[in-house]
Amino acid sequence: MSILKLKNRIELFDYLVRNTLTGTPIQFARKLGMSKSSLYLFIEELAAMNIPVVYNKERKNYEYSKKGKLVFGFQSLNHR
């Protein structure tokens, strides 16, 4: 997968989670253009990076267990 495609997928993932638009694992996987098993692997990788995404069985939706958002990009370090 290209870096640009991965960046777009991460940004879509974050948007859907923060706006409670994920739905069930099957629905979420379809929205991201992947299989359910690929979604689970993707979420495992995010969890390994300490991204607090969890599935809320009551709401049938993915959410972050802490307030925040994913950021993908370059951060400048100002040196004086």
Distance bins in CASP14 RR format, pairs under 12 A and 6 or more apart:
PFRMAT RR
TARGET T0000
AUTHOR 0000-0000-0000
RMODE 2
METHOD distances of the structure
MODEL  1
1 7 0 0 0 0 0 1 0 0 0 0 0
1 8 0 0 0 0 0 1 0 0 0 0 0
1 9 1 0 0 1 0 0 0 0 0 0 0
1 10 0 0 0 0 0 1 0 0 0 0 0
1 32 0 0 0 0 0 1 0 0 0 0 0
1 33 0 0 0 0 0 1 0 0 0 0 0
1 34 0 0 0 0 0 1 0 0 0 0 0
1 38 0 0 0 0 0 1 0 0 0 0 0
1 42 0 0 0 0 0 1 0 0 0 0 0
2 8 0 0 0 0 1 0 0 0 0 0 0
2 9 0 0 0 0 0 1 0 0 0 0 0
3 9 0 0 0 0 0 1 0 0 0 0 0
3 10 0 0 0 0 0 1 0 0 0 0 0
3 72 0 0 0 0 1 0 0 0 0 0 0
3 73 0 0 0 0 0 1 0 0 0 0 0
4 10 0 0 0 0 0 1 0 0 0 0 0
4 11 0 0 0 0 0 1 0 0 0 0 0
4 72 0 0 0 0 0 1 0 0 0 0 0
4 73 0 0 0 0 0 1 0 0 0 0 0
5 11 0 0 0 0 0 1 0 0 0 0 0
5 12 0 0 0 0 0 1 0 0 0 0 0
5 32 0 0 0 0 0 1 0 0 0 0 0
5 33 0 0 0 0 0 1 0 0 0 0 0
5 34 0 0 0 0 0 1 0 0 0 0 0
6 12 0 0 0 0 0 1 0 0 0 0 0
6 13 0 0 0 0 0 1 0 0 0 0 0
6 32 0 0 0 0 0 1 0 0 0 0 0
6 34 0 0 0 0 0 1 0 0 0 0 0
6 42 0 0 0 0 1 0 0 0 0 0 0
6 45 0 0 0 0 0 1 0 0 0 0 0
6 70 0 0 0 0 0 1 0 0 0 0 0
6 72 0 0 0 0 1 0 0 0 0 0 0
6 73 0 0 0 0 0 1 0 0 0 0 0
7 13 0 0 0 0 0 1 0 0 0 0 0
7 14 0 0 0 0 0 1 0 0 0 0 0
7 70 0 0 0 0 0 1 0 0 0 0 0
7 71 0 0 0 0 0 1 0 0 0 0 0
7 72 1 0 1 0 0 0 0 0 0 0 0
7 73 1 0 0 1 0 0 0 0 0 0 0
7 74 0 0 0 0 0 1 0 0 0 0 0
8 14 0 0 0 0 0 1 0 0 0 0 0
8 15 0 0 0 0 0 1 0 0 0 0 0
8 32 0 0 0 0 1 0 0 0 0 0 0
8 33 0 0 0 0 0 1 0 0 0 0 0
8 72 0 0 0 0 1 0 0 0 0 0 0
9 15 0 0 0 0 0 1 0 0 0 0 0
9 16 0 0 0 0 0 1 0 0 0 0 0
9 28 0 0 0 0 0 1 0 0 0 0 0
9 29 0 0 0 0 0 1 0 0 0 0 0
9 31 0 0 0 0 0 1 0 0 0 0 0
9 32 1 0 1 0 0 0 0 0 0 0 0
9 33 0 0 0 0 1 0 0 0 0 0 0
9 34 1 0 0 1 0 0 0 0 0 0 0
9 38 0 0 0 0 0 1 0 0 0 0 0
9 39 0 0 0 0 0 1 0 0 0 0 0
9 42 0 0 0 0 1 0 0 0 0 0 0
9 45 0 0 0 0 0 1 0 0 0 0 0
9 46 0 0 0 0 0 1 0 0 0 0 0
9 70 0 0 0 0 0 1 0 0 0 0 0
9 72 0 0 0 0 1 0 0 0 0 0 0
10 16 0 0 0 0 0 1 0 0 0 0 0
10 17 0 0 0 0 0 1 0 0 0 0 0
10 32 0 0 0 0 1 0 0 0 0 0 0
10 42 0 0 0 0 1 0 0 0 0 0 0
10 43 0 0 0 0 0 1 0 0 0 0 0
10 45 0 0 0 0 0 1 0 0 0 0 0
10 46 0 0 0 0 1 0 0 0 0 0 0
10 49 0 0 0 0 0 1 0 0 0 0 0
10 51 0 0 0 0 1 0 0 0 0 0 0
10 53 0 0 0 0 0 1 0 0 0 0 0
10 69 0 0 0 0 0 1 0 0 0 0 0
10 70 1 0 1 0 0 0 0 0 0 0 0
10 71 0 0 0 0 1 0 0 0 0 0 0
10 72 1 0 1 0 0 0 0 0 0 0 0
10 73 0 0 0 0 1 0 0 0 0 0 0
11 17 0 0 0 0 0 1 0 0 0 0 0
11 18 0 0 0 0 0 1 0 0 0 0 0
11 32 0 0 0 0 0 1 0 0 0 0 0
11 69 0 0 0 0 1 0 0 0 0 0 0
11 70 1 0 0 1 0 0 0 0 0 0 0
11 71 0 0 0 0 1 0 0 0 0 0 0
11 72 1 0 0 1 0 0 0 0 0 0 0
11 73 0 0 0 0 0 1 0 0 0 0 0
12 18 0 0 0 0 0 1 0 0 0 0 0
12 19 0 0 0 0 0 1 0 0 0 0 0
12 21 0 0 0 0 1 0 0 0 0 0 0
12 22 0 0 0 0 0 1 0 0 0 0 0
12 28 0 0 0 0 0 1 0 0 0 0 0
12 29 0 0 0 0 0 1 0 0 0 0 0
12 30 0 0 0 0 0 1 0 0 0 0 0
12 31 1 0 0 1 0 0 0 0 0 0 0
12 32 1 0 0 1 0 0 0 0 0 0 0
12 33 0 0 0 0 1 0 0 0 0 0 0
12 34 0 0 0 0 0 1 0 0 0 0 0
12 42 0 0 0 0 0 1 0 0 0 0 0
12 70 0 0 0 0 0 1 0 0 0 0 0
12 72 0 0 0 0 0 1 0 0 0 0 0
13 19 0 0 0 0 0 1 0 0 0 0 0
13 21 0 0 0 0 0 1 0 0 0 0 0
13 22 0 0 0 0 1 0 0 0 0 0 0
13 28 0 0 0 0 1 0 0 0 0 0 0
13 29 0 0 0 0 0 1 0 0 0 0 0
13 31 0 0 0 0 1 0 0 0 0 0 0
13 32 1 0 0 1 0 0 0 0 0 0 0
13 33 0 0 0 0 0 1 0 0 0 0 0
13 34 0 0 0 0 0 1 0 0 0 0 0
13 39 0 0 0 0 1 0 0 0 0 0 0
13 42 1 0 0 1 0 0 0 0 0 0 0
13 43 0 0 0 0 1 0 0 0 0 0 0
13 45 0 0 0 0 0 1 0 0 0 0 0
13 46 1 0 0 1 0 0 0 0 0 0 0
13 51 0 0 0 0 1 0 0 0 0 0 0
13 53 0 0 0 0 1 0 0 0 0 0 0
13 62 0 0 0 0 1 0 0 0 0 0 0
13 64 0 0 0 0 0 1 0 0 0 0 0
13 69 0 0 0 0 0 1 0 0 0 0 0
13 70 1 0 0 1 0 0 0 0 0 0 0
13 72 0 0 0 0 0 1 0 0 0 0 0
14 21 0 0 0 0 0 1 0 0 0 0 0
14 22 0 0 0 0 0 1 0 0 0 0 0
14 32 0 0 0 0 0 1 0 0 0 0 0
14 46 0 0 0 0 1 0 0 0 0 0 0
14 51 0 0 0 0 1 0 0 0 0 0 0
14 53 0 0 0 0 1 0 0 0 0 0 0
14 62 0 0 0 0 0 1 0 0 0 0 0
14 63 0 0 0 0 0 1 0 0 0 0 0
14 64 0 0 0 0 1 0 0 0 0 0 0
14 68 0 0 0 0 1 0 0 0 0 0 0
14 69 1 0 1 0 0 0 0 0 0 0 0
14 70 1 1 0 0 0 0 0 0 0 0 0
14 71 0 0 0 0 1 0 0 0 0 0 0
14 72 0 0 0 0 1 0 0 0 0 0 0
15 21 1 0 0 1 0 0 0 0 0 0 0
15 22 0 0 0 0 1 0 0 0 0 0 0
15 28 0 0 0 0 0 1 0 0 0 0 0
15 31 0 0 0 0 1 0 0 0 0 0 0
15 32 0 0 0 0 0 1 0 0 0 0 0
15 62 0 0 0 0 0 1 0 0 0 0 0
15 69 0 0 0 0 1 0 0 0 0 0 0
15 70 0 0 0 0 1 0 0 0 0 0 0
15 72 0 0 0 0 0 1 0 0 0 0 0
16 22 1 0 1 0 0 0 0 0 0 0 0
16 23 0 0 0 0 1 0 0 0 0 0 0
16 27 0 0 0 0 1 0 0 0 0 0 0
16 28 1 0 0 1 0 0 0 0 0 0 0
16 29 0 0 0 0 0 1 0 0 0 0 0
16 30 0 0 0 0 0 1 0 0 0 0 0
16 31 1 0 0 1 0 0 0 0 0 0 0
16 32 1 0 0 1 0 0 0 0 0 0 0
16 33 0 0 0 0 0 1 0 0 0 0 0
16 39 0 0 0 0 0 1 0 0 0 0 0
16 53 0 0 0 0 0 1 0 0 0 0 0
16 61 0 0 0 0 1 0 0 0 0 0 0
16 62 1 0 0 1 0 0 0 0 0 0 0
16 63 0 0 0 0 0 1 0 0 0 0 0
16 64 0 0 0 0 0 1 0 0 0 0 0
16 69 0 0 0 0 0 1 0 0 0 0 0
16 70 0 0 0 0 0 1 0 0 0 0 0
17 23 0 0 0 0 0 1 0 0 0 0 0
17 28 0 0 0 0 1 0 0 0 0 0 0
17 31 0 0 0 0 0 1 0 0 0 0 0
17 32 0 0 0 0 0 1 0 0 0 0 0
17 39 0 0 0 0 0 1 0 0 0 0 0
17 42 0 0 0 0 0 1 0 0 0 0 0
17 43 0 0 0 0 0 1 0 0 0 0 0
17 46 0 0 0 0 1 0 0 0 0 0 0
17 51 0 0 0 0 1 0 0 0 0 0 0
17 52 0 0 0 0 0 1 0 0 0 0 0
17 53 1 0 0 1 0 0 0 0 0 0 0
17 54 0 0 0 0 1 0 0 0 0 0 0
17 55 0 0 0 0 0 1 0 0 0 0 0
17 56 0 0 0 0 0 1 0 0 0 0 0
17 59 0 0 0 0 0 1 0 0 0 0 0
17 61 0 0 0 0 1 0 0 0 0 0 0
17 62 1 0 1 0 0 0 0 0 0 0 0
17 63 1 0 0 1 0 0 0 0 0 0 0
17 64 1 0 0 1 0 0 0 0 0 0 0
17 65 0 0 0 0 0 1 0 0 0 0 0
17 66 0 0 0 0 0 1 0 0 0 0 0
17 67 0 0 0 0 0 1 0 0 0 0 0
17 68 0 0 0 0 1 0 0 0 0 0 0
17 69 0 0 0 0 1 0 0 0 0 0 0
17 70 0 0 0 0 1 0 0 0 0 0 0
18 53 0 0 0 0 0 1 0 0 0 0 0
18 61 0 0 0 0 0 1 0 0 0 0 0
18 62 0 0 0 0 0 1 0 0 0 0 0
18 63 0 0 0 0 1 0 0 0 0 0 0
18 64 1 0 0 1 0 0 0 0 0 0 0
18 66 0 0 0 0 0 1 0 0 0 0 0
18 67 0 0 0 0 1 0 0 0 0 0 0
18 68 1 0 0 1 0 0 0 0 0 0 0
18 69 1 0 1 0 0 0 0 0 0 0 0
18 70 0 0 0 0 1 0 0 0 0 0 0
18 71 0 0 0 0 0 1 0 0 0 0 0
19 31 0 0 0 0 0 1 0 0 0 0 0
19 61 0 0 0 0 0 1 0 0 0 0 0
19 62 0 0 0 0 0 1 0 0 0 0 0
19 63 0 0 0 0 0 1 0 0 0 0 0
19 64 0 0 0 0 0 1 0 0 0 0 0
19 69 0 0 0 0 0 1 0 0 0 0 0
20 28 0 0 0 0 0 1 0 0 0 0 0
20 56 0 0 0 0 1 0 0 0 0 0 0
20 59 1 0 0 1 0 0 0 0 0 0 0
20 60 0 0 0 0 0 1 0 0 0 0 0
20 61 1 0 1 0 0 0 0 0 0 0 0
20 62 0 0 0 0 1 0 0 0 0 0 0
20 63 1 0 0 1 0 0 0 0 0 0 0
20 64 0 0 0 0 0 1 0 0 0 0 0
21 27 0 0 0 0 1 0 0 0 0 0 0
21 28 0 0 0 0 1 0 0 0 0 0 0
21 31 1 0 0 1 0 0 0 0 0 0 0
21 32 0 0 0 0 0 1 0 0 0 0 0
21 59 0 0 0 0 0 1 0 0 0 0 0
21 60 0 0 0 0 0 1 0 0 0 0 0
21 61 0 0 0 0 1 0 0 0 0 0 0
21 62 0 0 0 0 1 0 0 0 0 0 0
21 63 0 0 0 0 0 1 0 0 0 0 0
22 28 1 0 1 0 0 0 0 0 0 0 0
22 29 0 0 0 0 1 0 0 0 0 0 0
22 30 0 0 0 0 0 1 0 0 0 0 0
22 31 1 0 0 1 0 0 0 0 0 0 0
22 32 0 0 0 0 1 0 0 0 0 0 0
22 39 0 0 0 0 1 0 0 0 0 0 0
22 43 0 0 0 0 0 1 0 0 0 0 0
22 53 0 0 0 0 1 0 0 0 0 0 0
22 54 0 0 0 0 0 1 0 0 0 0 0
22 55 0 0 0 0 1 0 0 0 0 0 0
22 56 0 0 0 0 1 0 0 0 0 0 0
22 59 0 0 0 0 1 0 0 0 0 0 0
22 60 0 0 0 0 1 0 0 0 0 0 0
22 61 1 0 1 0 0 0 0 0 0 0 0
22 62 1 0 1 0 0 0 0 0 0 0 0
22 63 1 0 0 1 0 0 0 0 0 0 0
22 64 0 0 0 0 0 1 0 0 0 0 0
23 29 0 0 0 0 1 0 0 0 0 0 0
23 30 0 0 0 0 1 0 0 0 0 0 0
23 31 0 0 0 0 1 0 0 0 0 0 0
23 32 0 0 0 0 0 1 0 0 0 0 0
23 39 0 0 0 0 0 1 0 0 0 0 0
23 55 0 0 0 0 1 0 0 0 0 0 0
23 56 0 0 0 0 1 0 0 0 0 0 0
23 57 0 0 0 0 0 1 0 0 0 0 0
23 59 0 0 0 0 1 0 0 0 0 0 0
23 60 1 0 1 0 0 0 0 0 0 0 0
23 61 1 0 1 0 0 0 0 0 0 0 0
23 62 1 0 0 1 0 0 0 0 0 0 0
23 63 0 0 0 0 0 1 0 0 0 0 0
24 30 0 0 0 0 1 0 0 0 0 0 0
24 31 0 0 0 0 0 1 0 0 0 0 0
24 36 0 0 0 0 1 0 0 0 0 0 0
24 39 0 0 0 0 0 1 0 0 0 0 0
24 55 0 0 0 0 1 0 0 0 0 0 0
24 56 0 0 0 0 0 1 0 0 0 0 0
24 57 0 0 0 0 0 1 0 0 0 0 0
24 59 0 0 0 0 0 1 0 0 0 0 0
24 60 1 0 1 0 0 0 0 0 0 0 0
24 61 0 0 0 0 1 0 0 0 0 0 0
24 62 0 0 0 0 1 0 0 0 0 0 0
25 31 0 0 0 0 0 1 0 0 0 0 0
25 32 0 0 0 0 0 1 0 0 0 0 0
25 34 0 0 0 0 0 1 0 0 0 0 0
25 35 0 0 0 0 0 1 0 0 0 0 0
25 36 1 0 1 0 0 0 0 0 0 0 0
25 37 0 0 0 0 1 0 0 0 0 0 0
25 38 0 0 0 0 0 1 0 0 0 0 0
25 39 1 0 1 0 0 0 0 0 0 0 0
25 40 1 0 0 1 0 0 0 0 0 0 0
25 41 0 0 0 0 0 1 0 0 0 0 0
25 42 0 0 0 0 0 1 0 0 0 0 0
25 43 0 0 0 0 1 0 0 0 0 0 0
25 53 0 0 0 0 0 1 0 0 0 0 0
25 55 1 0 0 1 0 0 0 0 0 0 0
25 56 0 0 0 0 0 1 0 0 0 0 0
25 57 0 0 0 0 0 1 0 0 0 0 0
25 60 0 0 0 0 1 0 0 0 0 0 0
25 61 0 0 0 0 0 1 0 0 0 0 0
25 62 0 0 0 0 1 0 0 0 0 0 0
26 32 0 0 0 0 0 1 0 0 0 0 0
26 33 0 0 0 0 0 1 0 0 0 0 0
26 34 0 0 0 0 0 1 0 0 0 0 0
26 35 0 0 0 0 1 0 0 0 0 0 0
26 36 1 0 1 0 0 0 0 0 0 0 0
26 37 0 0 0 0 0 1 0 0 0 0 0
26 38 0 0 0 0 0 1 0 0 0 0 0
26 39 0 0 0 0 1 0 0 0 0 0 0
26 40 0 0 0 0 0 1 0 0 0 0 0
26 60 0 0 0 0 0 1 0 0 0 0 0
27 33 0 0 0 0 0 1 0 0 0 0 0
27 34 0 0 0 0 0 1 0 0 0 0 0
27 36 0 0 0 0 1 0 0 0 0 0 0
27 39 0 0 0 0 0 1 0 0 0 0 0
27 55 0 0 0 0 0 1 0 0 0 0 0
27 60 0 0 0 0 1 0 0 0 0 0 0
27 61 0 0 0 0 1 0 0 0 0 0 0
27 62 0 0 0 0 0 1 0 0 0 0 0
28 34 0 0 0 0 1 0 0 0 0 0 0
28 35 0 0 0 0 0 1 0 0 0 0 0
28 36 0 0 0 0 1 0 0 0 0 0 0
28 38 0 0 0 0 0 1 0 0 0 0 0
28 39 1 0 0 1 0 0 0 0 0 0 0
28 40 0 0 0 0 0 1 0 0 0 0 0
28 42 0 0 0 0 1 0 0 0 0 0 0
28 43 0 0 0 0 1 0 0 0 0 0 0
28 53 0 0 0 0 0 1 0 0 0 0 0
28 55 0 0 0 0 1 0 0 0 0 0 0
28 60 0 0 0 0 0 1 0 0 0 0 0
28 61 0 0 0 0 1 0 0 0 0 0 0
28 62 1 0 0 1 0 0 0 0 0 0 0
28 63 0 0 0 0 0 1 0 0 0 0 0
29 35 1 0 1 0 0 0 0 0 0 0 0
29 36 1 0 1 0 0 0 0 0 0 0 0
29 37 0 0 0 0 1 0 0 0 0 0 0
29 38 1 0 0 1 0 0 0 0 0 0 0
29 39 1 0 1 0 0 0 0 0 0 0 0
29 40 0 0 0 0 1 0 0 0 0 0 0
29 41 0 0 0 0 0 1 0 0 0 0 0
29 42 0 0 0 0 1 0 0 0 0 0 0
29 43 0 0 0 0 0 1 0 0 0 0 0
29 62 0 0 0 0 0 1 0 0 0 0 0
30 36 0 0 0 0 1 0 0 0 0 0 0
30 38 0 0 0 0 0 1 0 0 0 0 0
30 39 0 0 0 0 1 0 0 0 0 0 0
31 39 0 0 0 0 1 0 0 0 0 0 0
31 61 0 0 0 0 0 1 0 0 0 0 0
31 62 0 0 0 0 0 1 0 0 0 0 0
32 38 0 0 0 0 1 0 0 0 0 0 0
32 39 1 0 0 1 0 0 0 0 0 0 0
32 40 0 0 0 0 0 1 0 0 0 0 0
32 41 0 0 0 0 0 1 0 0 0 0 0
32 42 1 0 0 1 0 0 0 0 0 0 0
32 43 0 0 0 0 0 1 0 0 0 0 0
32 62 0 0 0 0 0 1 0 0 0 0 0
33 39 0 0 0 0 1 0 0 0 0 0 0
33 42 0 0 0 0 0 1 0 0 0 0 0
34 40 0 0 0 0 1 0 0 0 0 0 0
34 41 0 0 0 0 1 0 0 0 0 0 0
34 42 1 0 0 1 0 0 0 0 0 0 0
34 43 0 0 0 0 0 1 0 0 0 0 0
35 41 0 0 0 0 1 0 0 0 0 0 0
35 42 0 0 0 0 0 1 0 0 0 0 0
36 42 0 0 0 0 0 1 0 0 0 0 0
36 43 0 0 0 0 0 1 0 0 0 0 0
37 43 0 0 0 0 0 1 0 0 0 0 0
37 44 0 0 0 0 0 1 0 0 0 0 0
38 44 0 0 0 0 0 1 0 0 0 0 0
38 45 0 0 0 0 0 1 0 0 0 0 0
39 45 0 0 0 0 0 1 0 0 0 0 0
39 46 0 0 0 0 0 1 0 0 0 0 0
39 53 0 0 0 0 0 1 0 0 0 0 0
39 55 0 0 0 0 0 1 0 0 0 0 0
39 62 0 0 0 0 1 0 0 0 0 0 0
40 46 0 0 0 0 0 1 0 0 0 0 0
40 47 0 0 0 0 0 1 0 0 0 0 0
40 53 0 0 0 0 0 1 0 0 0 0 0
40 55 0 0 0 0 0 1 0 0 0 0 0
40 62 0 0 0 0 0 1 0 0 0 0 0
41 47 0 0 0 0 0 1 0 0 0 0 0
41 48 0 0 0 0 0 1 0 0 0 0 0
42 48 0 0 0 0 0 1 0 0 0 0 0
42 49 0 0 0 0 0 1 0 0 0 0 0
42 51 0 0 0 0 0 1 0 0 0 0 0
42 53 0 0 0 0 1 0 0 0 0 0 0
42 62 0 0 0 0 0 1 0 0 0 0 0
43 49 0 0 0 0 0 1 0 0 0 0 0
43 51 0 0 0 0 1 0 0 0 0 0 0
43 52 0 0 0 0 0 1 0 0 0 0 0
43 53 1 0 1 0 0 0 0 0 0 0 0
43 54 0 0 0 0 1 0 0 0 0 0 0
43 55 0 0 0 0 1 0 0 0 0 0 0
43 62 1 0 0 1 0 0 0 0 0 0 0
43 64 0 0 0 0 0 1 0 0 0 0 0
44 51 0 0 0 0 0 1 0 0 0 0 0
44 53 0 0 0 0 0 1 0 0 0 0 0
45 51 0 0 0 0 1 0 0 0 0 0 0
45 53 0 0 0 0 0 1 0 0 0 0 0
46 52 0 0 0 0 1 0 0 0 0 0 0
46 53 1 0 1 0 0 0 0 0 0 0 0
46 54 0 0 0 0 0 1 0 0 0 0 0
46 62 0 0 0 0 0 1 0 0 0 0 0
46 64 0 0 0 0 0 1 0 0 0 0 0
46 70 0 0 0 0 1 0 0 0 0 0 0
46 72 0 0 0 0 0 1 0 0 0 0 0
47 53 1 0 0 1 0 0 0 0 0 0 0
47 54 0 0 0 0 1 0 0 0 0 0 0
47 55 0 0 0 0 0 1 0 0 0 0 0
47 62 0 0 0 0 0 1 0 0 0 0 0
47 64 0 0 0 0 0 1 0 0 0 0 0
47 65 0 0 0 0 0 1 0 0 0 0 0
49 70 0 0 0 0 1 0 0 0 0 0 0
49 72 0 0 0 0 0 1 0 0 0 0 0
50 64 0 0 0 0 0 1 0 0 0 0 0
50 65 0 0 0 0 0 1 0 0 0 0 0
50 66 0 0 0 0 1 0 0 0 0 0 0
50 70 0 0 0 0 0 1 0 0 0 0 0
51 62 0 0 0 0 0 1 0 0 0 0 0
51 63 0 0 0 0 0 1 0 0 0 0 0
51 64 1 0 0 1 0 0 0 0 0 0 0
51 65 0 0 0 0 1 0 0 0 0 0 0
51 66 0 0 0 0 1 0 0 0 0 0 0
51 68 0 0 0 0 1 0 0 0 0 0 0
51 69 0 0 0 0 0 1 0 0 0 0 0
51 70 1 0 0 1 0 0 0 0 0 0 0
51 71 0 0 0 0 0 1 0 0 0 0 0
51 72 0 0 0 0 0 1 0 0 0 0 0
52 62 0 0 0 0 0 1 0 0 0 0 0
52 63 0 0 0 0 1 0 0 0 0 0 0
52 64 1 0 1 0 0 0 0 0 0 0 0
52 65 1 0 1 0 0 0 0 0 0 0 0
52 66 1 0 1 0 0 0 0 0 0 0 0
52 67 0 0 0 0 1 0 0 0 0 0 0
52 68 0 0 0 0 1 0 0 0 0 0 0
52 69 0 0 0 0 0 1 0 0 0 0 0
52 70 0 0 0 0 0 1 0 0 0 0 0
53 61 0 0 0 0 0 1 0 0 0 0 0
53 62 1 0 1 0 0 0 0 0 0 0 0
53 63 1 0 0 1 0 0 0 0 0 0 0
53 64 1 0 1 0 0 0 0 0 0 0 0
53 65 1 0 0 1 0 0 0 0 0 0 0
53 66 0 0 0 0 1 0 0 0 0 0 0
53 68 0 0 0 0 0 1 0 0 0 0 0
53 69 0 0 0 0 0 1 0 0 0 0 0
53 70 0 0 0 0 1 0 0 0 0 0 0
54 61 0 0 0 0 1 0 0 0 0 0 0
54 62 1 0 0 1 0 0 0 0 0 0 0
54 63 1 0 0 1 0 0 0 0 0 0 0
54 64 1 0 0 1 0 0 0 0 0 0 0
54 65 1 0 1 0 0 0 0 0 0 0 0
54 66 0 0 0 0 1 0 0 0 0 0 0
55 61 1 0 0 1 0 0 0 0 0 0 0
55 62 1 0 1 0 0 0 0 0 0 0 0
55 63 0 0 0 0 1 0 0 0 0 0 0
55 64 0 0 0 0 0 1 0 0 0 0 0
55 65 0 0 0 0 0 1 0 0 0 0 0
56 62 1 0 0 1 0 0 0 0 0 0 0
56 63 1 0 1 0 0 0 0 0 0 0 0
56 64 0 0 0 0 0 1 0 0 0 0 0
56 65 0 0 0 0 1 0 0 0 0 0 0
57 63 0 0 0 0 0 1 0 0 0 0 0
64 70 0 0 0 0 1 0 0 0 0 0 0
END
